[in-house]
Amino acid sequence: KNQVEQSPQSLIILEGKNCTLQCNYTVSPFSNLRWYKQDTGRGPVSLTIMTFSENTKSNGRYTATLDADTKQSSLHITASQLSDSASYICVVSGGSGGYQKVTFGTGTKLQVIP
Amino acid sequence: DGGITQSPKYLFRKEGQNVTLSCEQNLNHDAMYWYRQDPGQGLRLIYYSQIVNDFQKGDIAEGYSVSREKKESFPLTVTSAQKNPTAFYLCASIRDRQRDGYTFGSGTRLTVV
């Protein structure tokens, strides 16, 4: 069964500090992995997308890494801001056939406090 | 600016009623999706459409119906057969599933009263 597990479930950090969110998956065969940011009551917004051959990708203060061998990804947030408070969702696409299965993680809820 | 518009933002449904959630996109994307989000769970796929006049059931299609008469529009009807419809509903579209991220709408929160 394809699964995407994220940790921690929730996290509180001080403004200006760094943090790292984890995503482990069992989706196979793997196609790509995306990280999304979802503000409360809003739709998710794409941060990064990585394919099998990519092991790091940055988007401003967000840096995602991918280890396709261990099936792990991380999202590192540098110099956190209050506006980073949101849920961060890991999404993995994969599978064979004409339609690829997309599996969503349950998200990590990040709260940045002053 | 291109994007996806969902309406209404909040919707209240009485027991036994059908309600329709609107999703419109001006991104010229062929593929559109409906997801349901419940607390503590990942998004679950209800229906998807890869082209006009064609749609497929997702993982939790029971109690829902869709249509895709126009490329821009993919409305979702929550029927009375859906026993637990209270949730946050998200519509999404994508241009290239290999290269792009999904573009999501801002969601509709449906509550049964």
Interface residues (C-beta under 8 A of the other chain):
Chain A: V4 S31 N32 R34 Y36 G41 R42 G43 P44 V45 S46 L47 I49 T51 I89 V91 S93 Y99 Q100 V102 T103 F104 G105 T106 G107
Chain B: I4 Q6 Y35 G40 Q41 G42 L43 R44 L45 Q50 Q56 F88 L90 A92 R97 Q98 R99 D100 G101 Y102 T103 F104 G105 S106 G107 R109
